[in-house]
């Protein structure tokens, strides 16, 4: 908590209002989308807390567009987000990692100037063993000419984002978001049902101590990636070895590294040469947040937020976290690639 004084408690609603006042021409539409996301997060948090008691654990009989078997909580979380945001008149369309196509706003509801993209429950395959999971979201401004959203509204580079954030459902439920004015964290107080400002203006350390990577893929990494990992682990060069911490839930790994410092890596490999993580639902929103906190996010050779998407479910390699650690990835991968090409 920022302060022990009850009179100084800042709810997420109060914070959003205060931020909105910094922009005299703001319509309030973006603020309303953020309110609705906070409400949806509370509803999902309630379902996650009931895991193991209510019948929300385990797999369904269906696969999502990624070819992954859907978890029951994936489906529930997806439905909560769609129903919480489709009727407010602030969105022109939505897209979800769990659905193959654009999610239109029903004809009986008004539309608005923004489009929303989200991963409803990142890391859901881990929920049966009580590992933290999360929701990730990205908001862009509508660019198509009609009143209803089109694919062009969703297929925008990360630089077009006006807001992005994530919610982590762990020992506490925390929402972190940015509108380009810094990254700010809010912890849910279950006794009053409110998100309270707990981490204002998050700054990630320039150099981190945690390396988050799945080393079981080492055999199918290319040599530049292997060389980078040797440097991170202190096996080459003069760096202090980083501590390997890998939960396997992107939100959980990213959140720890954002606050404590470190780098999350999901390199391309011979099985997934274009990368594994989703550009629009995972990489772009987290890149926006980490850059606002002083960190970096790259594909290995390009800034994540400069990638122009051509597919709703486009995948990408990802190196994200503390600036110095991502800088090292950029240097080593570029040097190794240049040597291989020579």
KEKE-3310 file (N, C-alpha, C; in steps of 0.2 Angstrom, whole numbers, plus 5000, padded with zeros to 4 digits):
npx = (5004:5002:5001:4998:4987:4970:4963:4969:4968:4968:4958:4956:4946:4946:4959:4960:4951:4958:4969:4962:4958:4970:4970:4961:4953:4948:4936:4931:4928:4938:4942:4930:4931:4942:4937:4927:4935:4941:4931:4927:4939:4938:4927:4932:4943:4935:4930:4942:4947:4938:4942:4944:4934:4921:4915:4925:4938:4950:4949:4940:4930:4935:4945:4955:4958:4972:4975:4975:4969:4955:4954:4942:4941:4946:4936:4926:4932:4934:4921:4916:4923:4919:4905:4906:4910:4904:4893:4894:4895:4907:4917:4922:4924:4930:4944:4950:4962:4956:4947:4943:4941:4937:4928:4912:4903:4887:4872:4862:4868:4877:4891:4909:4924:4935:4945:4947:4958:4962:4969:4961:4964:4979:4991:4982:4983:4990:4982:4976:4986:4987:4995:5000:4989:4984:4976:4977:4977:4974:4972:4967:4965:4950:4952:4946:4933:4919:4905:4905:4917:4932:4944:4955:4956:4960:4972:4985:5001:5010:5014:5002:4994:4983:4981:4986:4987:4988:4981:4985:4981:4985:4993:4988:4976:4981:4981:4989:4992:4994:4992:5001:5006:5016:5018:5006:5001:4988:4981:4969:4958:4950:4941:4933:4931:4938:4950:4965:4977:4993:5006:5012:5018:5028:5045:5056:5071:5086:5095:5093:5090:5084:5082:5071:5066:5063:5072:5072:5070:5083:5090:5084:5086:5094:5112:5115:5106:5109:5122:5118:5111:5121:5129:5120:5119:5131:5141:5149:5159:5159:5149:5138:5131:5114:5099:5089:5072:5057:5041:5031:5020:5016:5012:5014:5028:5032:5028:5035:5048:5046:5044:5055:5066:5074:5074:5063:5062:5057:5063:5063:5063:5068:5056:5046:5049:5045:5042:5033:5024:5009:5008:4998:4990:4998:5013:5013:5005:5012:5024:5022:5019:5031:5040:5035:5039:5053:5059:5063:5057:5059:5060:5071:5078:5071:5061:5047:5035:5035:5033:5023:5008:5000:4991:4978:4982:4995:5012:5026:5044:5051:5059:5060:5060:5071:5081:5095:5098:5090:5096:5108:5104:5100:5112:5121:5113:5113:5127:5130:5122:5127:5140:5137:5132:5143)
npy = (4994:5011:5021:5022:5029:5030:5040:5043:5033:5026:5022:5012:5018:5031:5034:5033:5043:5054:5054:5055:5069:5075:5076:5087:5086:5073:5060:5051:5038:5029:5028:5022:5009:5004:5003:4994:4983:4981:4977:4965:4958:4956:4947:4936:4933:4929:4917:4910:4909:4900:4888:4871:4869:4873:4867:4870:4867:4858:4851:4855:4848:4854:4862:4877:4891:4890:4877:4871:4862:4868:4875:4874:4885:4894:4896:4901:4913:4920:4922:4930:4942:4946:4948:4958:4969:4971:4979:4992:5003:5008:5001:4995:4983:4967:4955:4939:4928:4915:4914:4912:4922:4940:4947:4953:4968:4966:4969:4976:4984:4999:5006:5010:5021:5012:4997:4981:4969:4953:4941:4929:4921:4918:4905:4895:4881:4878:4880:4869:4865:4876:4886:4904:4913:4923:4938:4946:4962:4973:4989:4998:5012:5014:5013:5011:5016:5014:5012:5000:4988:4983:4971:4978:4987:4979:4974:4981:4989:4987:5000:5008:5006:5012:5009:4997:4981:4970:4957:4948:4933:4928:4925:4937:4947:4957:4971:4978:4992:5003:5019:5025:5034:5030:5015:5007:4999:4990:4983:4971:4973:4962:4963:4974:4974:4982:4988:4994:5007:5002:5001:5013:5021:5011:5005:4996:4987:4992:4982:4965:4951:4939:4925:4920:4906:4892:4879:4867:4867:4868:4860:4862:4875:4888:4892:4905:4909:4899:4904:4916:4912:4906:4916:4924:4915:4915:4908:4911:4926:4940:4942:4942:4927:4924:4920:4906:4907:4900:4899:4896:4902:4915:4928:4927:4925:4937:4947:4945:4948:4961:4968:4964:4964:4957:4945:4939:4925:4919:4911:4908:4892:4876:4870:4879:4891:4904:4908:4907:4914:4925:4939:4950:4948:4945:4948:4962:4970:4968:4972:4986:4990:4986:4995:5007:5006:5007:4997:4985:4977:4965:4956:4949:4954:4965:4979:4975:4982:4988:4979:4975:4968:4954:4945:4939:4930:4930:4924:4926:4927:4932:4943:4950:4963:4969:4983:4982:4969:4965:4972:4966:4953:4958:4962:4951:4941:4948:4949:4936:4932:4939:4934:4921:4924:4928)
npz = (5000:4997:5007:5024:5028:5030:5024:5013:5003:4987:4975:4960:4952:4956:4953:4939:4935:4939:4931:4919:4920:4917:4903:4895:4884:4884:4882:4890:4886:4885:4899:4904:4897:4904:4917:4915:4912:4924:4932:4926:4929:4942:4943:4936:4945:4956:4951:4949:4962:4967:4961:4961:4970:4965:4949:4939:4935:4925:4908:4893:4880:4868:4856:4855:4843:4842:4842:4854:4868:4876:4892:4906:4913:4904:4894:4902:4907:4895:4891:4901:4899:4886:4888:4898:4891:4879:4878:4881:4872:4869:4862:4846:4841:4846:4850:4854:4861:4862:4852:4834:4825:4822:4835:4834:4839:4846:4836:4842:4851:4854:4846:4848:4849:4851:4850:4857:4862:4869:4880:4888:4899:4903:4905:4909:4909:4920:4931:4938:4947:4955:4951:4948:4937:4923:4916:4900:4892:4878:4871:4857:4845:4835:4818:4806:4793:4795:4806:4813:4819:4810:4803:4801:4811:4822:4818:4821:4824:4839:4843:4841:4852:4864:4877:4889:4898:4912:4922:4937:4945:4959:4975:4979:4970:4957:4947:4933:4923:4909:4901:4893:4902:4911:4921:4931:4947:4954:4969:4973:4986:4995:5005:5003:4990:4980:4969:4974:4973:4973:4968:4962:4947:4942:4941:4932:4937:4929:4927:4929:4940:4937:4926:4915:4907:4896:4898:4893:4880:4874:4866:4853:4850:4841:4837:4841:4851:4860:4864:4869:4881:4888:4892:4900:4910:4916:4911:4900:4896:4907:4915:4930:4935:4931:4941:4938:4935:4931:4929:4919:4917:4908:4913:4926:4927:4920:4928:4940:4936:4931:4943:4951:4943:4928:4914:4902:4891:4876:4864:4846:4839:4831:4830:4831:4821:4819:4832:4847:4856:4856:4846:4847:4858:4869:4868:4863:4872:4884:4881:4879:4893:4899:4893:4897:4910:4910:4904:4891:4875:4863:4847:4845:4835:4832:4838:4848:4848:4836:4826:4812:4811:4802:4804:4814:4824:4825:4828:4839:4842:4859:4869:4884:4897:4909:4904:4902:4901:4890:4880:4880:4874:4861:4856:4857:4849:4837:4834:4833:4823:4812:4811:4807:4794:4788)
capx = (5000:5006:5001:4994:4982:4964:4960:4973:4967:4967:4955:4957:4942:4949:4966:4958:4948:4963:4973:4958:4958:4976:4968:4955:4948:4946:4928:4929:4927:4944:4941:4925:4933:4946:4932:4924:4940:4943:4925:4928:4944:4935:4923:4937:4946:4931:4930:4949:4947:4933:4945:4945:4928:4916:4917:4928:4944:4950:4948:4934:4931:4936:4952:4954:4961:4979:4975:4976:4963:4953:4952:4935:4941:4947:4930:4922:4935:4932:4914:4915:4926:4915:4899:4907:4912:4901:4887:4895:4895:4914:4921:4919:4925:4935:4947:4952:4966:4952:4942:4947:4939:4935:4922:4908:4898:4880:4869:4857:4872:4880:4899:4913:4930:4941:4945:4950:4961:4964:4970:4957:4967:4985:4993:4977:4985:4993:4978:4975:4991:4987:5000:4996:4987:4982:4972:4981:4973:4977:4967:4969:4959:4947:4954:4941:4929:4912:4903:4907:4924:4934:4950:4961:4956:4964:4979:4989:5007:5010:5014:4996:4991:4982:4981:4987:4988:4987:4979:4988:4977:4990:4992:4983:4974:4984:4980:4994:4990:4997:4989:5007:5009:5019:5014:5004:4998:4983:4979:4962:4956:4944:4936:4929:4930:4940:4957:4968:4984:4998:5012:5012:5024:5033:5051:5059:5078:5090:5099:5089:5094:5081:5081:5065:5067:5062:5078:5070:5070:5089:5092:5081:5088:5100:5118:5115:5102:5113:5127:5115:5109:5127:5131:5115:5120:5138:5146:5154:5159:5160:5142:5136:5125:5107:5095:5084:5066:5053:5034:5028:5014:5019:5010:5018:5035:5033:5026:5040:5053:5045:5045:5062:5071:5075:5072:5059:5064:5054:5066:5061:5067:5067:5049:5042:5054:5042:5040:5027:5019:5005:5010:4993:4987:5003:5019:5012:5003:5017:5029:5020:5020:5038:5044:5033:5043:5060:5063:5063:5054:5061:5059:5078:5081:5066:5057:5041:5030:5036:5031:5016:5004:4996:4987:4975:4985:5002:5016:5033:5049:5050:5064:5057:5062:5076:5084:5102:5097:5087:5101:5113:5101:5100:5119:5123:5110:5115:5133:5130:5119:5132:5145:5134:5131:5149)
capy = (5000:5017:5024:5019:5033:5028:5045:5044:5027:5028:5017:5012:5022:5038:5035:5034:5049:5059:5053:5058:5076:5078:5077:5091:5084:5066:5059:5046:5032:5024:5027:5017:5003:5002:5002:4987:4978:4980:4973:4958:4955:4954:4942:4931:4932:4925:4910:4907:4907:4894:4882:4865:4869:4873:4863:4875:4864:4853:4853:4854:4844:4858:4866:4884:4892:4889:4870:4869:4860:4873:4873:4876:4892:4898:4897:4905:4920:4923:4924:4935:4948:4948:4950:4964:4974:4971:4983:4999:5008:5011:4997:4994:4976:4963:4949:4935:4922:4909:4914:4912:4928:4946:4947:4959:4970:4964:4974:4980:4988:5005:5005:5016:5022:5008:4990:4977:4962:4950:4934:4929:4917:4916:4900:4892:4874:4877:4882:4863:4864:4882:4891:4910:4914:4930:4941:4952:4965:4978:4993:5002:5016:5012:5017:5009:5021:5012:5012:4994:4987:4978:4968:4983:4990:4974:4972:4987:4988:4989:5007:5011:5005:5018:5007:4989:4979:4963:4955:4942:4930:4924:4926:4942:4949:4963:4974:4983:4995:5009:5023:5029:5039:5026:5009:5008:4993:4990:4976:4970:4972:4958:4965:4980:4973:4987:4988:5000:5009:4999:5001:5019:5022:5005:5006:4990:4988:4992:4975:4960:4945:4933:4923:4916:4903:4885:4876:4860:4868:4870:4856:4864:4882:4889:4893:4912:4908:4895:4908:4921:4909:4904:4923:4925:4910:4917:4902:4915:4933:4942:4944:4938:4922:4926:4915:4904:4906:4899:4897:4893:4906:4921:4934:4927:4926:4944:4951:4945:4951:4968:4971:4963:4964:4951:4945:4933:4924:4913:4911:4904:4886:4873:4868:4885:4896:4910:4910:4904:4918:4929:4946:4954:4946:4944:4952:4969:4973:4967:4977:4993:4990:4986:5001:5012:5005:5008:4991:4984:4971:4964:4949:4946:4959:4971:4981:4971:4986:4991:4974:4976:4961:4953:4939:4940:4925:4930:4922:4930:4926:4937:4944:4956:4964:4974:4986:4980:4962:4964:4975:4960:4949:4961:4962:4944:4938:4952:4947:4929:4931:4942:4929:4915:4926:4930)
capz = (5000:4996:5013:5029:5030:5026:5020:5006:4999:4980:4971:4953:4949:4957:4949:4932:4934:4940:4925:4913:4920:4914:4896:4894:4878:4885:4882:4896:4884:4887:4906:4905:4895:4910:4923:4913:4913:4931:4934:4923:4932:4949:4941:4935:4951:4960:4948:4950:4969:4968:4957:4966:4974:4960:4944:4934:4934:4920:4901:4889:4874:4862:4855:4852:4837:4842:4842:4861:4872:4881:4899:4907:4915:4898:4891:4907:4907:4889:4891:4906:4896:4881:4891:4902:4887:4872:4878:4884:4867:4869:4858:4839:4840:4850:4848:4859:4859:4862:4846:4828:4821:4825:4839:4833:4844:4844:4832:4846:4855:4851:4845:4850:4846:4853:4849:4863:4861:4875:4882:4894:4905:4902:4909:4912:4910:4926:4936:4942:4952:4959:4949:4946:4930:4922:4910:4897:4887:4873:4868:4851:4843:4829:4812:4800:4792:4796:4813:4816:4818:4805:4804:4801:4818:4826:4815:4821:4828:4846:4844:4841:4858:4869:4884:4889:4905:4914:4929:4939:4950:4963:4982:4979:4963:4955:4940:4931:4917:4907:4896:4891:4907:4916:4923:4938:4949:4959:4972:4975:4993:4994:5010:5001:4983:4976:4967:4977:4971:4978:4965:4957:4943:4942:4937:4933:4937:4923:4926:4933:4943:4936:4919:4914:4900:4897:4896:4890:4873:4872:4860:4847:4849:4836:4841:4844:4857:4865:4866:4874:4887:4892:4895:4905:4916:4918:4908:4896:4897:4913:4919:4936:4933:4933:4944:4933:4938:4926:4931:4914:4916:4906:4917:4933:4926:4918:4934:4945:4933:4931:4949:4954:4938:4925:4907:4900:4884:4873:4858:4841:4839:4825:4829:4830:4819:4820:4839:4850:4859:4852:4846:4848:4864:4874:4867:4862:4878:4889:4879:4881:4900:4901:4891:4902:4917:4909:4901:4883:4873:4856:4844:4845:4830:4831:4844:4847:4846:4829:4821:4809:4811:4796:4806:4821:4829:4823:4834:4838:4848:4864:4874:4887:4904:4911:4898:4900:4899:4883:4876:4879:4869:4855:4854:4855:4843:4831:4832:4831:4816:4807:4810:4803:4788:4784)
cpx = (5004:5007:4997:4988:4976:4961:4964:4973:4965:4964:4957:4953:4944:4955:4964:4955:4953:4967:4969:4958:4965:4975:4962:4950:4946:4938:4926:4928:4932:4943:4936:4927:4938:4942:4929:4929:4941:4937:4926:4934:4942:4931:4927:4941:4942:4930:4937:4949:4943:4936:4946:4939:4922:4919:4919:4935:4944:4949:4941:4935:4933:4943:4950:4958:4968:4980:4977:4969:4961:4952:4945:4935:4943:4941:4926:4925:4933:4925:4912:4918:4922:4909:4900:4908:4909:4895:4888:4895:4902:4919:4918:4920:4930:4939:4950:4957:4962:4948:4945:4946:4938:4928:4918:4904:4891:4876:4864:4861:4875:4888:4902:4920:4936:4940:4949:4952:4963:4965:4967:4960:4973:4988:4988:4978:4988:4988:4976:4980:4992:4993:4997:4995:4985:4978:4977:4977:4977:4971:4970:4963:4957:4950:4950:4936:4921:4911:4905:4914:4926:4941:4956:4961:4960:4971:4983:4995:5006:5010:5008:4992:4989:4982:4983:4988:4987:4984:4982:4984:4982:4988:4987:4982:4977:4983:4985:4992:4994:4993:4995:5009:5012:5015:5012:5000:4993:4981:4972:4961:4950:4938:4931:4928:4932:4948:4960:4975:4989:5005:5012:5019:5030:5039:5055:5067:5081:5093:5095:5093:5090:5081:5076:5065:5066:5068:5077:5071:5078:5092:5089:5082:5094:5106:5118:5111:5106:5118:5124:5114:5116:5130:5126:5117:5128:5143:5151:5153:5160:5154:5142:5131:5119:5104:5090:5077:5061:5046:5031:5021:5017:5018:5014:5025:5037:5033:5032:5046:5052:5046:5053:5068:5073:5073:5068:5061:5060:5057:5062:5065:5065:5060:5045:5047:5051:5040:5034:5022:5015:5007:5005:4990:4992:5009:5018:5010:5008:5023:5028:5021:5027:5042:5042:5037:5050:5063:5062:5059:5056:5060:5065:5081:5077:5062:5050:5035:5030:5034:5024:5013:5001:4991:4985:4979:4992:5006:5023:5038:5048:5056:5062:5059:5067:5080:5091:5102:5095:5092:5106:5110:5101:5107:5122:5120:5112:5122:5134:5127:5123:5137:5143:5134:5137:5152)
cpy = (5006:5021:5021:5023:5031:5033:5046:5038:5029:5022:5017:5017:5030:5039:5037:5041:5055:5059:5056:5066:5079:5079:5080:5089:5077:5065:5055:5039:5027:5023:5021:5010:5000:5000:4995:4981:4976:4976:4966:4954:4952:4948:4935:4929:4928:4918:4907:4905:4901:4888:4877:4864:4868:4869:4867:4872:4859:4856:4852:4849:4847:4861:4873:4885:4890:4881:4867:4867:4866:4871:4876:4884:4897:4901:4902:4912:4923:4926:4930:4942:4950:4951:4957:4970:4975:4976:4990:5004:5011:5007:4996:4986:4973:4958:4945:4929:4916:4909:4915:4919:4934:4945:4953:4961:4969:4970:4979:4984:4994:5003:5011:5017:5018:5001:4987:4970:4959:4943:4933:4926:4914:4911:4896:4884:4873:4878:4875:4862:4871:4886:4898:4910:4921:4932:4946:4955:4971:4982:4998:5006:5014:5017:5015:5015:5020:5013:5006:4992:4982:4975:4973:4987:4986:4973:4979:4986:4990:4997:5011:5010:5011:5016:4999:4988:4972:4962:4949:4939:4925:4924:4932:4944:4956:4965:4979:4986:5001:5012:5027:5034:5035:5020:5009:5001:4994:4983:4976:4969:4968:4960:4970:4979:4978:4986:4995:5001:5006:5000:5007:5019:5017:5007:4999:4991:4988:4985:4971:4954:4938:4932:4918:4913:4896:4882:4869:4861:4869:4866:4858:4872:4882:4891:4900:4912:4905:4900:4913:4918:4907:4911:4925:4921:4911:4912:4905:4922:4934:4944:4939:4933:4924:4919:4913:4903:4906:4896:4893:4896:4913:4927:4933:4928:4934:4948:4951:4949:4959:4971:4970:4963:4957:4951:4938:4932:4918:4913:4907:4898:4882:4870:4873:4891:4903:4912:4907:4908:4923:4936:4950:4954:4946:4949:4960:4973:4973:4972:4984:4994:4991:4992:5007:5012:5005:5002:4991:4977:4970:4957:4945:4951:4965:4973:4978:4976:4989:4985:4975:4969:4960:4947:4940:4936:4924:4928:4926:4927:4932:4937:4951:4956:4970:4976:4983:4973:4961:4967:4970:4955:4952:4961:4955:4941:4942:4950:4940:4928:4934:4937:4923:4917:4927:4924)
cpz = (5000:5003:5018:5031:5026:5022:5013:5002:4992:4977:4964:4949:4950:4953:4942:4930:4935:4934:4919:4914:4918:4906:4895:4889:4878:4885:4887:4893:4886:4895:4907:4903:4901:4916:4921:4914:4920:4934:4932:4927:4939:4948:4940:4941:4956:4957:4950:4958:4971:4964:4963:4970:4969:4954:4938:4932:4928:4913:4898:4884:4867:4862:4853:4846:4836:4842:4849:4864:4877:4888:4901:4909:4909:4895:4896:4907:4901:4888:4895:4903:4891:4883:4895:4898:4881:4872:4880:4879:4866:4864:4851:4838:4846:4847:4854:4857:4858:4856:4840:4824:4825:4829:4838:4839:4842:4841:4836:4851:4851:4850:4847:4847:4847:4851:4855:4860:4868:4875:4888:4900:4903:4907:4912:4913:4916:4932:4941:4947:4956:4957:4947:4939:4929:4916:4907:4892:4883:4870:4862:4849:4836:4823:4806:4799:4794:4804:4816:4815:4813:4807:4805:4808:4823:4824:4815:4825:4835:4848:4844:4847:4862:4876:4884:4897:4906:4921:4931:4945:4954:4970:4983:4971:4962:4948:4939:4924:4915:4901:4892:4896:4913:4917:4930:4940:4955:4962:4974:4982:4993:5000:5008:4993:4978:4975:4970:4974:4976:4975:4960:4954:4944:4938:4938:4933:4930:4921:4931:4935:4941:4928:4919:4907:4901:4894:4893:4883:4870:4866:4853:4846:4844:4840:4844:4850:4862:4868:4871:4881:4891:4895:4901:4911:4918:4916:4903:4898:4904:4918:4925:4933:4936:4936:4939:4937:4932:4928:4925:4913:4914:4911:4923:4932:4924:4924:4939:4942:4932:4937:4952:4949:4935:4918:4906:4893:4882:4865:4853:4841:4832:4824:4828:4828:4819:4827:4841:4853:4854:4852:4849:4855:4870:4873:4867:4869:4884:4887:4880:4888:4902:4899:4895:4908:4916:4906:4893:4881:4865:4854:4844:4840:4829:4837:4843:4845:4839:4824:4819:4808:4804:4798:4813:4826:4827:4829:4833:4844:4853:4868:4878:4895:4905:4905:4897:4898:4892:4878:4875:4873:4862:4852:4852:4849:4837:4829:4830:4824:4810:4806:4806:4796:4784:4781)
residu = (UNK:UNK:UNK:UNK:UNK:UNK:UNK:UNK:UNK:UNK:UNK:UNK:UNK:UNK:UNK:UNK:UNK:UNK:UNK:UNK:UNK:UNK:UNK:UNK:UNK:UNK:UNK:UNK:UNK:UNK:UNK:UNK:UNK:UNK:UNK:UNK:UNK:UNK:UNK:UNK:UNK:UNK:UNK:UNK:UNK:UNK:UNK:UNK:UNK:UNK:UNK:UNK:UNK:UNK:UNK:UNK:UNK:UNK:UNK:UNK:UNK:UNK:UNK:UNK:UNK:UNK:UNK:UNK:UNK:UNK:UNK:UNK:UNK:UNK:UNK:UNK:UNK:UNK:UNK:UNK:UNK:UNK:UNK:UNK:UNK:UNK:UNK:UNK:UNK:UNK:UNK:UNK:UNK:UNK:UNK:UNK:UNK:UNK:UNK:UNK:UNK:UNK:UNK:UNK:UNK:UNK:UNK:UNK:UNK:UNK:UNK:UNK:UNK:UNK:UNK:UNK:UNK:UNK:UNK:UNK:UNK:UNK:UNK:UNK:UNK:UNK:UNK:UNK:UNK:UNK:UNK:UNK:UNK:UNK:UNK:UNK:UNK:UNK:UNK:UNK:UNK:UNK:UNK:UNK:UNK:UNK:UNK:UNK:UNK:UNK:UNK:UNK:UNK:UNK:UNK:UNK:UNK:UNK:UNK:UNK:UNK:UNK:UNK:UNK:UNK:UNK:UNK:UNK:UNK:UNK:UNK:UNK:UNK:UNK:UNK:UNK:UNK:UNK:UNK:UNK:UNK:UNK:UNK:UNK:UNK:UNK:UNK:UNK:UNK:UNK:UNK:UNK:UNK:UNK:UNK:UNK:UNK:UNK:UNK:UNK:UNK:UNK:UNK:UNK:UNK:UNK:UNK:UNK:UNK:UNK:UNK:UNK:UNK:UNK:UNK:UNK:UNK:UNK:UNK:UNK:UNK:UNK:UNK:UNK:UNK:UNK:UNK:UNK:UNK:UNK:UNK:UNK:UNK:UNK:UNK:UNK:UNK:UNK:UNK:UNK:UNK:UNK:UNK:UNK:UNK:UNK:UNK:UNK:UNK:UNK:UNK:UNK:UNK:UNK:UNK:UNK:UNK:UNK:UNK:UNK:UNK:UNK:UNK:UNK:UNK:UNK:UNK:UNK:UNK:UNK:UNK:UNK:UNK:UNK:UNK:UNK:UNK:UNK:UNK:UNK:UNK:UNK:UNK:UNK:UNK:UNK:UNK:UNK:UNK:UNK:UNK:UNK:UNK:UNK:UNK:UNK:UNK:UNK:UNK:UNK:UNK:UNK:UNK:UNK:UNK:UNK:UNK:UNK:UNK:UNK:UNK:UNK:UNK:UNK:UNK:UNK:UNK:UNK:UNK:UNK:UNK:UNK:UNK:UNK:UNK:UNK:UNK:UNK:UNK:UNK:UNK:UNK:UNK:UNK:UNK:UNK:UNK:UNK:UNK:UNK:UNK:UNK)
# end
